[in-house]
Amino acid sequence: MVRLLIKAALSVPLIFMVGCQENIRSPLKVDMLNGDGDSMGTAELSEQSDGVQVKLSLEGLEPGLHGIHVHEFPKCEGPDFTSAGSHLNPEGNEHGLMHPEGSHLGDLPNVEVAEDGVAEAELMLSGATLTDGKNSLLKEDGTSLVLHEGQDDGVSQPAGESGARIACGKIQAQDSASKQSPTDPTEDNQEKEKE
């Protein structure tokens, strides 16, 4: 009887830990595409104690500083990516990491692209999470990561005057992404044969 009670007591924390791990979708790989649908590299998102770390590995960009933000919808329809919506902003704050009244949850530091068009960077999205909750990047169907052609000035409204959206990647849980499986063109042929 005592052994049974000990086993039961030990299994409860294990079940709790497994349940918590299911809510964390980390690390999460995001494919970044340009307006033509070509790959520009990846972003890897990882849950941290103070937010979500974003590791970028991009190429084929104009050298210099580029604004980057998390946007509210997981829609990356080129060429302008306006389908991604506005910056993720669950608190209703002003835009800009340098704004005295706070910033959007989706505001990130600028990315510096080297002369060869490559950007390797590690950024922190403070206050965000890949778990469930108000500040989740995976709320509902997810969000998106959008790179802009110019530098974000950190204070201008509503988006830092960072210019056109030049790359986009969907931030979605693996289970959400797998729901959007490609269509099978042979299904149409099979239906026509039945008629």
C-alpha angles and dihedrals in degrees: 000000000000091000090051091052091048091050091049092049092050095047095055095068090044092053090047092050092050090048091052092049090056089059092053112077097187136178097026122185119216122193111218115213133187124228091277092053095254120141117256095177137275145290121212116206120202130183112242132178092257101035142303121320115218116202111193127199108175137155141181094053134133111261117255138052122331130188117235128188143168109245128205103249132051092230120119104177110163155253095036102012093218085141087078090072125210129329115295103264114159092162096052093238129158119265124263140062088236095048111119092223096055133265143262114280086238096056115115133178117269119273119233115219117203125230090265091059094252126129122192110174144151115212132177123224098201118213095012125117141194090213125082122289146079094304096044118133086207098055114143104336096346137255137261139243113228129191120203131211095239143035121285107234091209098232114045118107134272101001112356096263090269095150133226124001107250105172135024138183130186116239104208138145112257091248092054092047092050091054088068096066118168118262121255111235091200090067090072090052092050092051091051091051090055093055 
